[in-house]
Amino acid sequence: MVKKILAEIQALADQRPVSIMEVCGTHTVAVYRSGIAGLLPKNLRLISGPGCPVCVTSESDLYSFFVVSRGKKTIITTFGDLLRVPAGKTSLEKERAKGADVRIVYSPMDALTIAEDNPGKDVVFLGIGFETTAPVIAGAVLEAKRRGLRNFFLLSALKTIPAAMEALLNFPKVQIDGYLCPGNVSVIIGSRPYRFISEKYCRPAVITGFQPEDILEGLLLILKQIKNNKPKVEIQYRAAVHPNGNEVAQKIIRRVFATGPASWRGLGIIPKTGLKLKAEFQRFDGHKYFNLPQGETIKPNPACRCGEVITGAITPEDCRQFRKKCTPEKPLGPCMVSVEGTCAAHYKYNK
Protein backbone atom coordinates (compact mmCIF):
# COMPACT_ATOMS: atom_id res chain seq x y z
CA MET A 1 0.00 0.00 0.00
CA VAL A 2 2.74 2.44 0.99
CA LYS A 3 4.77 1.68 -2.14
CA LYS A 4 1.73 2.34 -4.31
CA ILE A 5 0.96 5.67 -2.59
CA LEU A 6 4.61 6.75 -2.83
CA ALA A 7 4.63 5.94 -6.55
CA GLU A 8 1.52 8.08 -7.06
CA ILE A 9 3.07 10.92 -5.03
CA GLN A 10 6.23 10.71 -7.16
CA ALA A 11 4.18 10.81 -10.35
CA LEU A 12 2.20 13.86 -9.23
CA ALA A 13 5.13 15.85 -7.84
CA ASP A 14 6.34 18.22 -10.55
CA GLN A 15 9.54 20.26 -10.37
CA ARG A 16 8.22 23.28 -8.47
CA PRO A 17 8.63 23.32 -4.69
CA VAL A 18 5.55 22.38 -2.65
CA SER A 19 5.40 23.08 1.09
CA ILE A 20 2.77 21.28 3.16
CA MET A 21 2.31 22.01 6.84
CA GLU A 22 1.34 19.27 9.26
CA VAL A 23 -0.29 21.23 12.06
CA CYS A 24 -0.58 18.47 14.65
CA GLY A 25 2.37 17.58 16.86
CA THR A 26 1.33 13.93 16.79
CA HIS A 27 1.61 14.04 12.99
CA THR A 28 5.10 15.55 13.29
CA VAL A 29 6.27 12.73 15.53
CA ALA A 30 4.71 10.11 13.23
CA VAL A 31 6.38 11.66 10.16
CA TYR A 32 9.88 11.47 11.62
CA ARG A 33 9.46 8.24 13.57
CA SER A 34 8.34 6.41 10.42
CA GLY A 35 10.88 8.06 8.10
CA ILE A 36 8.24 9.55 5.79
CA ALA A 37 10.19 12.78 5.26
CA GLY A 38 13.08 10.83 3.72
CA LEU A 39 10.84 8.97 1.26
CA LEU A 40 9.24 12.00 -0.38
CA PRO A 41 10.35 13.75 -3.58
CA LYS A 42 13.00 16.42 -3.01
CA ASN A 43 10.66 19.24 -4.01
CA LEU A 44 7.92 18.15 -1.55
CA ARG A 45 8.67 19.75 1.81
CA LEU A 46 6.88 19.07 5.07
CA ILE A 47 6.69 21.94 7.58
CA SER A 48 5.84 21.48 11.24
CA GLY A 49 3.14 23.79 12.58
CA PRO A 50 1.75 25.05 15.92
CA GLY A 51 -0.06 21.87 16.91
CA CYS A 52 1.80 21.16 20.15
CA PRO A 53 -0.25 22.78 22.97
CA VAL A 54 2.72 23.03 25.33
CA CYS A 55 4.87 24.58 22.62
CA VAL A 56 2.45 27.37 21.68
CA THR A 57 1.89 28.44 25.29
CA SER A 58 3.52 31.83 25.70
CA GLU A 59 6.43 32.50 28.03
CA SER A 60 4.26 34.87 30.07
CA ASP A 61 1.48 32.32 30.56
CA LEU A 62 4.01 29.74 31.69
CA TYR A 63 5.63 32.17 34.09
CA SER A 64 2.21 32.97 35.61
CA PHE A 65 1.84 29.27 36.36
CA PHE A 66 5.18 29.28 38.16
CA VAL A 67 4.30 32.39 40.19
CA VAL A 68 1.03 30.85 41.38
CA SER A 69 2.82 27.62 42.34
CA ARG A 70 4.85 29.52 44.95
CA GLY A 71 1.83 30.17 47.17
CA LYS A 72 2.10 28.40 50.53
CA LYS A 73 -1.57 27.38 50.42
CA THR A 74 -1.52 26.40 46.74
CA ILE A 75 -1.57 22.97 45.11
CA ILE A 76 -0.83 22.96 41.38
CA THR A 77 -2.31 20.15 39.30
CA THR A 78 -1.17 19.61 35.74
CA PHE A 79 -0.58 17.12 32.98
CA GLY A 80 2.94 15.70 33.00
CA ASP A 81 4.21 17.28 29.77
CA LEU A 82 4.15 20.74 31.37
CA LEU A 83 6.42 19.83 34.28
CA ARG A 84 9.81 20.48 32.66
CA VAL A 85 8.90 23.32 30.29
CA PRO A 86 11.16 26.31 31.12
CA ALA A 87 10.30 30.01 31.25
CA GLY A 88 12.19 32.83 32.97
CA LYS A 89 14.99 30.44 34.10
CA THR A 90 12.60 28.24 36.04
CA SER A 91 10.02 25.50 35.54
CA LEU A 92 7.38 23.67 37.55
CA GLU A 93 9.96 20.97 38.18
CA LYS A 94 12.38 23.50 39.64
CA GLU A 95 9.62 25.18 41.66
CA ARG A 96 8.65 21.78 43.08
CA ALA A 97 12.27 21.17 44.04
CA LYS A 98 12.11 24.44 46.02
CA GLY A 99 9.03 23.28 47.91
CA ALA A 100 6.04 24.01 45.65
CA ASP A 101 3.21 21.45 45.80
CA VAL A 102 2.95 20.38 42.14
CA ARG A 103 1.03 17.21 41.35
CA ILE A 104 0.67 15.33 38.06
CA VAL A 105 -2.90 14.32 37.21
CA TYR A 106 -4.33 12.28 34.36
CA SER A 107 -7.64 14.12 34.24
CA PRO A 108 -8.99 17.47 35.47
CA MET A 109 -11.45 15.42 37.53
CA ASP A 110 -8.48 14.27 39.64
CA ALA A 111 -7.95 17.92 40.59
CA LEU A 112 -11.51 18.07 41.96
CA THR A 113 -10.80 15.11 44.23
CA ILE A 114 -7.63 16.80 45.47
CA ALA A 115 -9.64 19.97 46.18
CA GLU A 116 -12.19 18.00 48.22
CA ASP A 117 -9.42 16.29 50.17
CA ASN A 118 -7.62 19.59 50.89
CA PRO A 119 -10.30 22.15 51.89
CA GLY A 120 -7.70 24.51 53.37
CA LYS A 121 -5.70 24.75 50.12
CA ASP A 122 -6.26 26.46 46.78
CA VAL A 123 -6.14 23.75 44.12
CA VAL A 124 -5.28 25.07 40.67
CA PHE A 125 -5.55 23.17 37.41
CA LEU A 126 -3.33 24.44 34.60
CA GLY A 127 -5.44 24.33 31.46
CA ILE A 128 -3.47 24.05 28.24
CA GLY A 129 -4.48 22.50 24.94
CA PHE A 130 -6.84 22.95 22.03
CA GLU A 131 -10.40 21.89 21.27
CA THR A 132 -9.35 18.31 22.09
CA THR A 133 -8.87 18.88 25.82
CA ALA A 134 -11.28 21.80 26.25
CA PRO A 135 -14.45 19.65 26.64
CA VAL A 136 -13.13 17.58 29.56
CA ILE A 137 -11.78 20.71 31.27
CA ALA A 138 -15.17 22.38 30.78
CA GLY A 139 -16.77 19.27 32.26
CA ALA A 140 -14.55 19.56 35.32
CA VAL A 141 -15.64 23.18 35.83
CA LEU A 142 -19.30 22.18 35.60
CA GLU A 143 -18.70 19.38 38.10
CA ALA A 144 -16.89 21.77 40.45
CA LYS A 145 -19.94 24.03 40.38
CA ARG A 146 -22.27 21.09 41.00
CA ARG A 147 -20.21 20.02 44.02
CA GLY A 148 -20.04 23.58 45.33
CA LEU A 149 -16.25 23.61 45.48
CA ARG A 150 -14.80 26.94 46.61
CA ASN A 151 -11.11 26.04 46.47
CA PHE A 152 -10.83 24.82 42.86
CA PHE A 153 -9.46 27.19 40.21
CA LEU A 154 -8.60 27.02 36.53
CA LEU A 155 -5.74 28.90 34.91
CA SER A 156 -6.81 28.69 31.29
CA ALA A 157 -4.33 28.94 28.45
CA LEU A 158 -6.66 26.95 26.19
CA LYS A 159 -6.63 27.87 22.52
CA THR A 160 -8.56 27.13 19.32
CA ILE A 161 -6.60 26.16 16.24
CA PRO A 162 -8.33 27.33 12.97
CA ALA A 163 -7.60 31.07 13.40
CA ALA A 164 -3.93 30.31 14.05
CA MET A 165 -3.85 28.35 10.79
CA GLU A 166 -5.29 31.38 9.01
CA ALA A 167 -2.71 33.64 10.65
CA LEU A 168 0.02 31.42 9.23
CA LEU A 169 -1.40 31.77 5.73
CA ASN A 170 -0.69 35.51 6.10
CA PHE A 171 2.67 34.96 7.78
CA PRO A 172 5.48 36.49 5.69
CA LYS A 173 8.16 34.04 6.86
CA VAL A 174 6.60 30.86 5.53
CA GLN A 175 4.89 29.68 2.34
CA ILE A 176 2.16 27.08 2.86
CA ASP A 177 0.76 25.34 -0.23
CA GLY A 178 -1.51 22.97 1.68
CA TYR A 179 -2.50 21.78 5.15
CA LEU A 180 -2.55 18.40 6.81
CA CYS A 181 -5.19 19.34 9.35
CA PRO A 182 -4.95 18.05 12.94
CA GLY A 183 -6.77 14.77 13.42
CA ASN A 184 -7.55 14.97 17.14
CA VAL A 185 -8.85 18.55 17.00
CA SER A 186 -10.93 17.66 13.94
CA VAL A 187 -12.67 14.86 15.84
CA ILE A 188 -14.17 17.64 17.97
CA ILE A 189 -14.70 20.50 15.49
CA GLY A 190 -15.23 18.56 12.25
CA SER A 191 -14.14 19.76 8.82
CA ARG A 192 -16.30 22.84 8.33
CA PRO A 193 -14.19 25.31 10.35
CA TYR A 194 -11.36 24.77 7.82
CA ARG A 195 -13.37 25.84 4.78
CA PHE A 196 -11.69 29.25 4.73
CA ILE A 197 -8.47 27.51 3.66
CA SER A 198 -9.92 26.49 0.30
CA GLU A 199 -12.64 29.13 -0.13
CA LYS A 200 -10.66 32.22 0.88
CA TYR A 201 -7.04 31.21 0.27
CA CYS A 202 -7.49 28.59 -2.49
CA ARG A 203 -5.28 26.04 -0.73
CA PRO A 204 -6.02 22.35 -0.21
CA ALA A 205 -6.63 20.90 3.24
CA VAL A 206 -6.89 17.24 4.26
CA ILE A 207 -7.71 15.84 7.70
CA THR A 208 -5.64 12.70 8.21
CA GLY A 209 -5.16 9.94 10.74
CA PHE A 210 -1.87 9.12 12.42
CA GLN A 211 -0.60 5.94 10.80
CA PRO A 212 2.15 6.44 8.20
CA GLU A 213 -0.15 5.27 5.40
CA ASP A 214 -2.81 7.77 6.57
CA ILE A 215 -0.34 10.64 6.39
CA LEU A 216 0.95 9.56 2.98
CA GLU A 217 -2.59 9.27 1.63
CA GLY A 218 -3.30 12.77 2.99
CA LEU A 219 -0.26 14.11 1.12
CA LEU A 220 -1.42 12.35 -2.04
CA LEU A 221 -4.88 13.91 -1.78
CA ILE A 222 -3.31 17.37 -1.40
CA LEU A 223 -1.15 16.85 -4.48
CA LYS A 224 -4.19 15.73 -6.47
CA GLN A 225 -6.03 18.90 -5.47
CA ILE A 226 -3.05 21.01 -6.52
CA LYS A 227 -2.77 19.12 -9.84
CA ASN A 228 -6.48 19.57 -10.62
CA ASN A 229 -6.54 23.14 -9.26
CA LYS A 230 -9.60 22.25 -7.18
CA PRO A 231 -8.81 23.08 -3.55
CA LYS A 232 -11.22 21.78 -0.92
CA VAL A 233 -11.35 20.30 2.57
CA GLU A 234 -11.21 16.51 2.51
CA ILE A 235 -11.48 13.96 5.31
CA GLN A 236 -9.05 11.06 5.04
CA TYR A 237 -9.58 10.22 8.73
CA ARG A 238 -13.16 9.08 8.10
CA ALA A 239 -13.11 6.54 10.92
CA ALA A 240 -13.14 9.31 13.53
CA VAL A 241 -14.00 12.65 11.87
CA HIS A 242 -17.45 13.80 10.75
CA PRO A 243 -18.01 17.12 8.92
CA ASN A 244 -20.03 18.37 11.90
CA GLY A 245 -17.56 17.07 14.48
CA ASN A 246 -18.62 16.07 17.98
CA GLU A 247 -21.56 18.35 18.65
CA VAL A 248 -21.88 17.26 22.29
CA ALA A 249 -18.27 18.30 22.95
CA GLN A 250 -18.79 21.59 21.09
CA LYS A 251 -21.86 22.33 23.20
CA ILE A 252 -20.06 21.85 26.51
CA ILE A 253 -17.21 24.13 25.34
CA ARG A 254 -19.73 26.87 24.46
CA ARG A 255 -21.51 26.32 27.77
CA VAL A 256 -18.42 27.09 29.89
CA PHE A 257 -16.06 29.18 27.76
CA ALA A 258 -16.14 32.45 25.85
CA THR A 259 -13.58 33.34 23.21
CA GLY A 260 -11.03 36.11 23.63
CA PRO A 261 -7.53 37.06 22.53
CA ALA A 262 -4.74 34.60 23.23
CA SER A 263 -0.96 34.90 23.17
CA TRP A 264 0.73 32.32 20.92
CA ARG A 265 4.43 31.61 21.01
CA GLY A 266 5.86 32.70 17.66
CA LEU A 267 2.61 34.29 16.45
CA GLY A 268 1.81 36.87 19.14
CA ILE A 269 -1.74 37.84 20.06
CA ILE A 270 -4.45 36.26 17.88
CA PRO A 271 -8.02 37.52 18.50
CA LYS A 272 -10.79 35.07 19.42
CA THR A 273 -8.47 32.07 19.85
CA GLY A 274 -8.39 31.95 23.65
CA LEU A 275 -10.98 30.14 25.78
CA LYS A 276 -11.80 32.04 28.97
CA LEU A 277 -14.41 31.19 31.58
CA LYS A 278 -17.80 32.83 31.14
CA ALA A 279 -19.13 35.20 33.80
CA GLU A 280 -21.21 32.41 35.34
CA PHE A 281 -18.01 30.54 36.22
CA GLN A 282 -15.81 33.49 37.25
CA ARG A 283 -15.39 32.16 40.77
CA PHE A 284 -13.22 29.39 39.29
CA ASP A 285 -11.05 31.80 37.27
CA GLY A 286 -7.53 31.60 38.65
CA HIS A 287 -6.41 34.70 36.74
CA LYS A 288 -8.89 36.83 38.68
CA TYR A 289 -8.49 35.05 42.01
CA PHE A 290 -4.69 35.41 41.99
CA ASN A 291 -4.86 38.85 40.35
CA LEU A 292 -2.45 37.89 37.58
CA PRO A 293 -1.32 40.56 35.08
CA GLN A 294 -2.69 40.37 31.55
CA GLY A 295 -0.61 40.28 28.38
CA GLU A 296 3.09 39.71 27.90
CA THR A 297 4.95 40.13 31.19
CA ILE A 298 8.32 38.55 30.40
CA LYS A 299 10.34 38.18 27.21
CA PRO A 300 11.08 34.79 25.66
CA ASN A 301 14.53 33.30 26.06
CA PRO A 302 16.47 34.75 23.08
CA ALA A 303 18.53 31.56 22.80
CA CYS A 304 15.40 29.48 22.14
CA ARG A 305 13.97 29.59 18.60
CA CYS A 306 10.93 27.44 19.34
CA GLY A 307 8.60 30.20 18.13
CA GLU A 308 10.22 30.06 14.69
CA VAL A 309 10.19 26.27 14.61
CA ILE A 310 6.45 25.92 15.29
CA THR A 311 5.57 28.49 12.62
CA GLY A 312 7.66 26.73 9.99
CA ALA A 313 10.12 29.61 9.63
CA ILE A 314 13.07 27.33 10.48
CA THR A 315 13.76 23.68 11.17
CA PRO A 316 15.30 22.56 14.47
CA GLU A 317 18.58 21.95 12.63
CA ASP A 318 18.69 25.67 11.75
CA CYS A 319 19.00 26.54 15.45
CA ARG A 320 22.58 26.84 16.70
CA GLN A 321 21.64 25.46 20.11
CA PHE A 322 19.98 22.29 18.79
CA ARG A 323 21.77 19.14 20.04
CA LYS A 324 24.38 21.38 21.70
CA LYS A 325 23.07 23.55 24.52
CA CYS A 326 19.49 22.39 23.93
CA THR A 327 18.85 18.70 24.55
CA PRO A 328 16.00 16.69 26.14
CA GLU A 329 18.04 16.60 29.38
CA LYS A 330 18.61 20.38 29.36
CA PRO A 331 15.91 21.94 27.16
CA LEU A 332 15.93 25.65 26.35
CA GLY A 333 12.28 25.62 25.34
CA PRO A 334 9.08 23.57 25.14
CA CYS A 335 9.73 22.17 21.64
CA MET A 336 12.50 20.00 23.13
CA VAL A 337 10.39 18.95 26.15
CA SER A 338 6.97 17.96 24.86
CA VAL A 339 6.34 14.50 23.44
CA GLU A 340 4.70 16.37 20.54
CA GLY A 341 7.52 18.91 20.19
CA THR A 342 9.17 19.31 16.79
CA CYS A 343 12.66 19.65 18.25
CA ALA A 344 12.18 16.53 20.37
CA ALA A 345 11.00 14.59 17.30
CA HIS A 346 13.99 15.74 15.23
CA TYR A 347 16.40 15.00 18.09
CA LYS A 348 15.11 11.46 18.51
CA TYR A 349 14.34 10.40 14.94
CA ASN A 350 15.95 12.78 12.40
CA LYS A 351 19.64 12.08 12.89
Phi, psi and omega in degrees: 000313182295318179299320180295314180296317179298322178296319178294319178299316180297320181291327182275337184285111176275196187278340183284148179294140176231125181247120180242129181262125168267116188284323189279135177297328177293324174296317180302312180298317180296322180299313184277329178294323183271350179081017182302317185303327181279352181263349187275158175303151185300329184273357178260111187248131174263134180243135177276139183246192187272052183259008176262111186299325177294319186292325183277349179294128186290158178303320182293320177297317178298316182295326175299321177301316183293320180298315180296325183297341184280353179295136183292336180254021186250136171243121178267132175240137186202161170287154189295332185289350179271347192299318188258005182288124184272153171197133179058039177066018176218180178200169177298326178297316179291322178295322178294323178296334179273356177123355179294145179268094182244123185236135177276131177236159180258351179204148174302334179297330176298325180294327178294320178297318178298321179296319178294324182280347182229068185296341180269004182242154171270117182258121187244127173259130180270109186266104173237158179131185182245205181299342181292315182266344183302319182298317182289328176291319175298321178296324178294321178296316178298320179291323177298321177294317180298321181280350181072031181289133180251354185242019176252133181223151177243128168258101187270123167239029181292145182223158174249145195269326188302318182294329176292324176295323176292320178302323180290331177292342176254010184277123186290343186272356184215141176253121181244118180264348178186160182241132158270106186284152185292128183292312184296314178300319184292334174303323181277310189266347182078196183260341187295324179297348180266003187298334180300332183299315181272322186282322183264322186251357177055043177241148177283153177214133180226129176270120185240162171279196192244356174284151181307318180293329175297313182295317179296320178295323176299318178296320179297317179297322177296315180296324177296319177297317179297316181299318182273355182055042179229075182292140178200178175257118180247154176248108171275329184274058187290339180294337186231344187245128175249148179309325180275349182072199179264099187290333176294315179296318179299321181295318181290328175297312180295330181294323189257324190248150168245153180273152178199180179293150177221146179266122180251132174300129177086340183241347180078206182279125175241120182299148171059027176247354179264146176251112180244151182295138176291165184304325181298337185244021184299333182294344177262002185279108182294330179299319180283318183297319181266004177053052182279143178293150178266155176082191182284122183247338175224156181271147177296156176297117184296339179283341182264128181250028181302321180300324178284326180295314186279357171254004177080006181290326177220167170261162177305324181294342178283346181274129182296335184273346184298129182068356180252275177272349179242110179223167177302331179284327179227075184284142174271341182204175187293334182296339178265351184262311189293146175294343177257006185287139181296317180296320178296320179295317178294320181298319186278322191244340190253056183276000000 
